[in-house]
């Protein structure tokens, strides 16, 4: 398995430095990871580091809690695209999920997705699956389906529970194959990464990407 072809090589800690981003980009280029996922502050900088490569630039929107206003998320998206982002990983409004405010969520997701798609970019909706009941996660899948979001993503990495096989399997059961799944949060071994892919994940968000890749070579 070419595990590198599944990985978004990620650094999203609030203390991220330019040196961290340079290291991330160099590793992504050397190992052939699909994308780097960096804080919005570093999108333009990462784009410069990777301008002569096929590595995509991903960033986060409404991160990490998702409860910023729709207007704020839209402005973040526009700025990230202007700075050179190829993929936007947007956190769902978890407060609205917990209140069952599906009309609000449908409107927000539709508005944000339309802007991303108008620029021919990719949107991934982070649902923080570890904080949701199965019923809530299934309802999130319905929103993703109806708005033709490109990816549903398990986690920000900031909740107590990250990616799980159960969440990925449940998402796959309730989504068409045209909508992809990104598993992220707590993926630190090749064995777990492989299990997530077998469960239906088509992208992995990892900070331990290099060690996962090295482990894969011994399998």
WOMO-V572841 format. One record per backbone hydrogen bond with DSSP energy under -0.5 kcal/mol. CO is the residue of the C=O (numbers start at 1). NH is the residue of the N-H. E is the energy in kcal/mol with one decimal. If there is no record, write none. Layout:
BEGIN
<<CO,NH,E> <CO,NH,E>>
END
This chain:
BEGIN
<<1,3,-1.6> <2,5,-1.3> <3,6,-2.1> <3,7,-0.5> <4,7,-1.1> <4,34,-0.9> <6,204,-3.2> <7,9,-0.7> <7,34,-1.4> <7,35,-1.3> <8,206,-2.0> <9,37,-2.5> <11,39,-0.5> <13,16,-1.8> <17,21,-1.8> <18,22,-2.7> <19,23,-2.3> <20,24,-2.4> <21,25,-2.8> <22,26,-2.6> <23,27,-2.4> <24,28,-2.3> <25,29,-2.2> <26,30,-2.5> <27,31,-2.8> <28,32,-1.4> <28,33,-1.3> <34,56,-2.5> <35,9,-2.8> <36,38,-0.6> <36,58,-3.2> <37,11,-2.3> <38,60,-0.6> <39,42,-2.2> <40,43,-1.5> <42,46,-3.0> <43,47,-2.4> <44,48,-1.7> <45,49,-1.7> <46,50,-1.7> <48,51,-0.9> <50,53,-1.9> <56,36,-2.3> <56,58,-0.6> <57,86,-3.1> <57,87,-2.0> <58,38,-2.4> <59,89,-3.1> <61,91,-2.6> <62,66,-2.1> <65,94,-0.8> <69,73,-2.3> <70,74,-2.6> <71,75,-2.1> <72,76,-2.4> <73,77,-2.6> <74,78,-2.5> <75,79,-2.4> <76,80,-2.6> <77,81,-2.5> <78,82,-2.2> <79,83,-2.0> <80,84,-0.7> <80,85,-2.6> <81,84,-0.9> <86,122,-2.2> <87,59,-1.8> <87,89,-0.5> <88,90,-0.9> <88,124,-3.1> <89,61,-2.3> <90,126,-3.1> <92,94,-1.4> <93,97,-1.9> <94,98,-2.7> <95,99,-1.3> <96,100,-0.5> <96,101,-2.7> <97,100,-1.4> <100,102,-1.8> <101,105,-1.9> <102,106,-2.6> <103,107,-2.2> <104,108,-2.6> <105,109,-2.9> <106,110,-2.3> <107,111,-2.4> <108,112,-2.4> <109,113,-2.8> <110,114,-2.2> <111,115,-1.4> <112,116,-2.0> <113,117,-2.8> <114,118,-1.9> <115,119,-1.0> <116,119,-0.6> <116,121,-2.3> <117,120,-1.7> <122,88,-3.0> <123,150,-0.7> <123,151,-1.7> <124,90,-2.7> <124,126,-0.7> <125,127,-0.6> <125,153,-3.1> <126,92,-3.0> <128,131,-2.3> <129,132,-1.5> <133,137,-2.4> <134,138,-2.5> <135,139,-2.0> <136,140,-2.1> <137,141,-2.0> <138,142,-1.7> <139,143,-1.7> <140,144,-2.3> <141,145,-2.5> <142,146,-2.5> <143,147,-1.7> <144,149,-1.9> <145,148,-1.0> <150,180,-2.6> <151,125,-2.5> <152,182,-2.8> <153,127,-2.6> <154,129,-3.0> <164,168,-2.0> <165,169,-2.8> <166,170,-2.6> <167,171,-2.6> <168,172,-2.5> <169,173,-1.9> <170,174,-1.0> <171,174,-0.8> <172,175,-0.9> <176,179,-1.8> <178,180,-0.5> <180,152,-2.2> <181,183,-0.6> <181,202,-2.8> <181,203,-1.6> <182,154,-2.3> <183,205,-2.8> <185,163,-2.1> <186,188,-0.9> <187,208,-0.5> <189,193,-2.1> <190,194,-2.8> <191,195,-1.8> <192,196,-2.3> <193,197,-2.1> <194,198,-2.5> <195,199,-1.6> <196,200,-0.7> <196,201,-2.5> <197,200,-1.0> <203,183,-2.5> <204,8,-3.4> <204,206,-0.7> <205,185,-0.8> <206,10,-3.0> <208,212,-2.2> <209,213,-2.5> <210,214,-2.5> <211,215,-2.3> <212,216,-1.9> <213,217,-1.0> <214,217,-0.5> <215,218,-1.3> <216,219,-1.2>>
END
